[in-house]
């Protein structure tokens, strides 16, 4: 999985890229095909947006499903954590829908014996 980070009006911390790569690479456990994830970090200069001045948008691209999530918080890391939480929830839902389950009832199984 390839991770691209774009910033607008933002200066990132030194370890932010490592944190992003660690958390997004952990999404591979769901075995959903994602070729590229774009991480877009936006800073709002308006002082009235103080608590929501940092926004992170995650977008997946590739042969798999299109997944997009956003998070807005008081700093970059908190906004990223919020966006990753919704991103993981969407991936988990897609993974559970694609799983094959045995939907036979017990009554059908007894009649087959």
C-alpha positions in Angstrom: 0.0 0.0 0.0 1.4 3.4 -1.0 0.7 6.4 1.3 0.8 9.9 -0.1 0.7 12.9 2.3 -0.4 16.3 1.1 -0.4 19.4 3.2 -2.1 22.8 2.8 -0.9 25.7 5.0 0.6 23.1 7.4 3.9 22.3 8.9 4.0 18.7 10.1 5.9 17.2 13.1 8.9 15.1 12.5 7.4 11.8 13.6 3.9 12.4 12.0 4.8 10.5 8.8 5.9 7.5 10.8 2.7 7.5 12.9 0.6 7.7 9.7 2.5 4.8 8.0 2.2 2.6 11.1 -1.5 3.1 11.6 -2.5 2.9 7.9 -0.3 -0.2 7.3 -2.2 -1.9 10.2 -5.4 -1.7 8.0 -3.9 -4.5 5.8 -5.2 -7.0 8.4 -8.7 -6.7 6.9 -7.4 -8.0 3.5 -9.2 -5.3 1.5 -7.4 -4.4 -1.7 -6.2 -0.8 -1.4 -3.4 0.4 -3.7 -3.0 4.0 -2.5 -4.2 6.1 0.4 -4.0 9.9 0.2 -3.7 11.8 3.5 -4.5 15.5 3.2 -3.8 17.8 6.1 -5.5 21.2 6.1 -5.0 24.1 8.6 -7.7 26.7 9.0 -6.3 30.2 9.7 -9.6 31.5 11.0 -9.2 31.9 14.8 -12.9 31.2 15.3 -12.2 27.6 14.2 -9.9 27.0 17.2 -11.1 23.6 18.3 -11.5 22.3 14.8 -8.7 24.2 13.1 -6.8 21.1 11.9 -8.5 18.8 9.4 -7.3 15.4 8.0 -8.9 13.8 5.0 -8.2 10.1 4.1 -9.1 8.8 0.7 -8.4 5.3 -0.7 -7.7 4.6 -4.4 -7.3 1.4 -6.3 -9.2 -1.7 -7.4 -11.0 -2.0 -4.1 -13.8 0.2 -2.8 -13.5 4.0 -2.5 -13.3 4.9 1.1 -13.2 8.5 2.4 -13.1 9.8 5.9 -12.5 13.1 7.6 -11.5 14.2 11.1 -11.3 17.8 12.5 -9.7 18.5 15.9 -7.4 20.9 17.7 -4.1 19.4 16.4 -2.9 17.2 13.5 -2.5 14.0 15.4 -6.0 14.1 17.1 -7.6 14.9 13.7 -5.7 12.0 12.1 -6.8 9.6 14.9 -10.4 10.7 14.4 -10.2 10.1 10.6 -8.5 6.7 11.1 -11.2 5.6 13.4 -13.9 6.2 10.8 -11.7 4.8 8.1 -11.2 1.5 10.0 -14.9 1.3 10.7 -15.7 1.5 7.0 -13.0 -1.1 6.1 -14.3 -3.4 8.8 -17.9 -3.2 7.4 -16.7 -4.0 3.9 -14.6 -6.9 5.2 -17.6 -8.3 7.1 -19.9 -8.0 4.1 -17.4 -9.9 1.9 -17.0 -12.8 4.3 -18.7 -16.0 3.6 -20.9 -17.3 6.4 -22.8 -20.5 6.7 -26.4 -19.3 7.0 -28.1 -22.7 7.3 -30.4 -23.0 10.3 -30.2 -25.9 12.7 -33.5 -27.3 11.4 -32.1 -27.6 7.8 -28.9 -29.2 9.1 -30.9 -31.9 11.1 -33.0 -32.7 8.0 -29.8 -33.2 5.9 -28.5 -35.8 8.4 
